[in-house]
Each structure stands twice: as C-alpha cells, then as structure tokens.
Amino acid sequence: MFCTNCGSRQPDGSRFCSKCGSSLGGAAAPARPAGVPRPADEVDYVLYGDDMQLVEIELDPGESVVAEAGAMTYMEAPIRMETILGDGSAADEGKTLGGKLLGAGKRALTGEGFFMTLFQNTGTGKARVAFAAPYPGKIIPVEIKEFGASLICQKSAFLCAARGVEIDLYIQKKLGAGLFGGEGFIMQKLTGDGLVFLHAGGTIIKKELKAGETLRLDTGCLVAISETVAYDVTFASDIKSGLFGGEGLFLATLTGPGHVWLQSLPFSRMAREIAAATGAHRGENKGVNNPIGEITGGLGGALGGLFKT
C-alpha cells in the first residue's frame, strides 16, 4: 500500500504513514498513479572504521534498502531479508519476468550479482542493518539528486542504496576510453533521488570541475562521475614515459562541468602488487633472494605497466 499524501510505500495494514504521518484510513491506500515514480526511502546511517569500513543503516518502519549479495554484516530482528530479481526501484515495478531477467543480466555485466537483496524493516520501531566493503578502502555516501538525475560509476562500486534507486549498466561509447580507460566499455549507472553508498580502494576524494576544466588521471583511479562529465583517454606525454615511467601509455581525461570521485588504490593495482610479492617469495631459496627471479619479475612489471588498468 502507498500513502496518498507523499507516495511512500507502507506495510499492509498500517494506519499512519511512517514518512509524513498522514492517516491511511486503516485500509489500503489507492495505488500510485501510473508513470509517477516512487520516491526513494530516506534512510539514516553511521559509518564505522577507517580502512575497513562498515556502514550501519537505520530504517524506519516500512523503509527498505537494497544491497549487493553478500554485503550484509548484521541486522536486527525486525529486518526482513528477501532475495529479489530486480533492484526494487520504480522502474522494476510492473515489469514482466522477462524484463526483470534482462535487467538482472545487465546488472551482472556491471560486476553485480544476478540477484540483489532487499532488507525491509517490518517492525513498529527503528531497526538497523549493516554492510561492509569487500576489500580495504572507503565507503562514501552520495545523494544522487544533489548531482543531477544519475551517476556513472566503475564496475562493482555499488555497495547498497535506499530502495528506489535504479541500478543499470552504462555503455562507454568512445572506443579509446572503452579499450584503454581501465574501466572497459561497461560501467554502472545509478539513477534516482535517494542515497547511495559506493566503495573503492584506498582514500577517496571528490573534485568539482568547471565547464571546460580538464583533469588527467591514472586510468584505474576513477570511481564515479556525474553524467555531465566527458570521459576520454589520451596518450601519455611520450613513448619513453609510457614504457619506462610506470604510469602506462594512456591517461584518463575528464572534462567538466560536473563532479568526480577518485580512489588512491585501485583494487587491480593492489592485486598486482600482492601477486608480484607472492611471486618474489616463491623465488627465494632458504632466505636467499633469487637474482634471476628478481630480474624476470622486474621485466614483467615493466611490461605490465604498458597497459595498466
């Protein structure tokens, strides 16, 4: 059932709206008119930790949050967990099974699971549910409506969001950006008016670009951009720097106006360093470093730097 005053979803049998307090007449309110999107739930939250963060979300009765599968850390008793094929947004309401399967398939291409999990407070008081990032880094809250109608993110950046936010894929149309941009041709597109939680590696900083202002960055350090920002890839200053400078042959180029979120430690870089360290230790013989292993490892690192992701 829906509140006739604010349009928010309410548990069946509710007498008063948990959002605006309007009377629901003790019966199911009329269905929301066709074409009118359901506003995202307004959730409260607290962030815990520094490098291995956790976000605890407080839900009022009837409020819900959606999350990627496996992200939940704990939840209180009134929270009901449900696996859904869609993302719980207004765009998913009224879709046929085939439409929901298509949407789930598109989300799977962005790095998310085929299914998502909906957490709803079915009690009469406030209840809490918490989610954690899968690797060291930061969790950032983003209110989409403050940065336009949508946000473009790297694959797997989405952690959780207030119910009502639509999670879709975004196809990178520029060939160079898709091949060498570090994010590939497929990114995530988050649309709606609610609160979204993104996660990325290391420290995350936000920059605002004015119209025509350009920022160049390592191709793997992009987390998210507002849809007004132009994203492209350019060659490094010269071949010598690209081959031996360790920064790769290509740099991402972002041109304003709009907002940009950057990460200091892309997961691919962290995985590469761990793999290199593991390979070096395998080459050790009873505590003595193997010079051949160090030489080949160094050559491999230099060649790998040509096409950094």
N, C-alpha and C positions, 0 to 999 in steps of 0.2 A: 504494500500500500504506500501511497505518496501523500505528503502534506499539500493541501490545496493552496497554502499561502506561500511557502518557499520552494516547494517541489522536491524536498529531500525524501529519501526512502525511509520508511519506518517499519518496525516489526509488526506483523499482523496482530490485530487486537489492541494496539496502542490507543490511548485516549487523548494524549497530548504529544505534539511534535517535540522531539528532543533537540531540534535546532532552534526553532523560533517560539516554541511554547504554545502555538495555536491549538485549539481544540480540534480533535479529529472526529468528534461526534460519536465515539465508541464504535464506529463501523469503518469499513474500508473506505478510504478517500477515493474519489474518481481517479482514473488512470491519467497520467501525464499526457497532454495533447501530443499528437504525432508531430515530429520534427523539432520538438523542444528538448534539448539535451538536458540530462540530469546533472546538476552541479556536483562537482567532486566534494567528497566529505572533507570537513575541516578538522584536521587532527592536530593534537599537541604531541610534542616529542622532547626527549632529552638524549644528548649524545654522551657516551661514556668512553673513556680511554683516550689514547693518543695515537699510537702507531697501529694498534689492532683494535679498531673502534667497533662500538656496538650502539645501535640506536634503539631506544625504548619508546614506543608509540602508545599514547593514551587515547583510548576510544570511548566516546560517549555511547550510551545505549543506542543500538541500531547502526552505528558507524562501522565502516569496514576499511581494510587496507589490503592491497594485493602485493605479492612478492614473488620473486623467482623461486623455483622449487629448491628446497634445502637450505634456504637462508635463515629460517626461523631458529632462534636460540632458546627462548622460553616464552610461555604465555600463561596468563592467569585463567582460572576455572571458567569464567563466563564466556571466554573467547571460543567460538566455534570455527574449526578449520575445515575448509572444503576445497577439493581439487576441482578446478574449472578449466574448460577448454578455451574459453575466451579470456579477456582481460578485465571483465566486469564493467567496462565503460559503456557509455550510452550508445556508441557505435555498434557494440556487440548485441545490444538488446534487440530482439526481433529477428536476428539472423537465423537462417536455416542451419542445419547441421553441416551442410557442405560449405557454407560461408564461414562458419566457425573453424572448420578444418583448414580452410585456406588461410584464414588469419593466423591460426596456430602454426601452420607451416612457414609463413612469412616471418613470424617471430623467431622460429627455430633457426632461420638463416641469419638472424642478427646475433646469435650466440645464446639466446634464452632457451629454456626448455620448451617442449611441445605443450606442456600443461603449465598452468600457473596455480598459485594457492591463494584462496580468499580467506581472510581472517575477519570475522564479524563478532561484535560484542552483542550477545544475546541476553545479557543480564539487565538489571534495572539501575545499576550504578556504573561508574567508570571502571574500565579494565585495561590491562596493559599487555602488549606483545612486543618482543624484541627481535631484532635481526642483526646479523654480523656479516662483515665483508669476508670474502674467501681468501684474501691474501693481504699482507701488510700494506697499509695505506690510509687514506682518509675517506670518510663518508661526508658528503655535503648535501644539505637540503636546498632545493631550488623550487621557488614558487613560479610555475610556468607563466602565469598571467602577468607577472612583472617583466617578462622578457618577450612578450608577444604571445601568439597563439600556440607556438610549438618550439621544440628544442631538438637539435641534431646532436647525437652522442656517438661515441665509439661503441663498437660491439661489446656486449657484456657489461656496460657501465651501469645499467639499471639494477638497483637492489630492491626497492619497494616504493609504493606510492599510495596515496589516498585513492580509494575507489572512485572511478570516474575519469581517470587519466587513461588515454588510449596509447597503447604501445604498438608501433608499426615499424616497418622497415623503410629505409631511405636509400635509394639507388644513387650512387655517385655518378653523375653524367659525364664528367670530364675524364677522358681516357688516362691522361697522365696522373691525375690525382688517384684514380682507382688502382692503377698498376704500381705506382711508386709512393703513394701517400702514407703507407703504413697502416691504414685502416681498411684498405680494399675497396671494392665497389659498393659493399653493403654496410650501412650504418643503421643506427636506431633513430626513430623519430617519435618523440613524446609529445602528445597533443592534449590540451585540456586547460582547466583553470585551477588545478589542485597542486598539492605539494608532492614533490618527487625527491627521492633520495638516490644519489649516484655515488659510486665508489670508484677509486682509482689508486694507483700506486704512489708511494712517497707522499710528498706535500702537494696540495692543490692550491693554485692561485687563480684569481679571476681578474681579467683585464677588460676594459671598455675601449673599443676602437671607434674613433670618429669617422665620419664619411671620408673615404679615400685613404685613411690611415692604414698602413700595412705592417704586419708582424710576421717575421720569418722564424721558424722553429724546427726542431728535430721532428721528423715525420711520425715518431711514435708517442710524442708528448701531448697530443691533442686529446682532451676529454670530451668537451662539448662546445657547441657554438649556437648562438641564436640563428634563426633561419635567414636573417638579413645579411649575414657574413658570407662573403665569397671565399671559397676554399679551392686552392690550386696547388700545384707542385712545380718547383723550378730547380734547375741545376745549381749545384754548389758553385762557388766563385771560380774555381778552376779544377782541372782534372787532378793535378798533384794533391790538392787539399782533399779531394774526394777519395783518392786512392790511399793516401797515407795519413790523412788528418784524423781518421777515426770517426768522422761525422757522416760518412756516406756520400754518395753522389748527388742526393736530392734533399731539398728542404721544403717543408710545407709553407705555403704563403697564405695568410689570412688577411682579407681586406674588408674594412668596415663600411658602413656602420654596424655596430652590434656588440655583443658580449662574447667573451672567450674564456673557457676554463682549461687550464694546463696542469699536467702532472709532472713531477720531477723524476719519477722512477716507473717507466712503463713496465708492465709485467713481462713483456718479451725480453727487455734488457736484463731484468733480474734473473729470468730463467736462463738466459745465455751466460751470465756470469757464474751461476751455480753449475751449469754444465761444464764450463771451462775449468772451474775449480775442481770438480769431480774428476775430470779427465787428467788434470795435473797430478792429483793424488794417486791415481791408478798407475801413473808412470814412475812413481817413486819406488826405489828398491831399498828396503830396510832403513828408511830415514834419509837416504841419499838421493837428491834430486837427479832425475834422468835428463841430461842435457839434450838428447835427441827429442824427447817428449816436449821439452820447453820450446825448442826451435820449431817443431811442427805445429805445436799449439799456437805459437806466435804468428806463424804464417796463416794458419786457419783463421785466427782472429782478424788479421789484416784483410784477408779476402772476404770474410763475413761482413766487414764494415762497409763494403761497396753497396750493399743493398740492405741497409738497416731497416728494421720495422719497429 
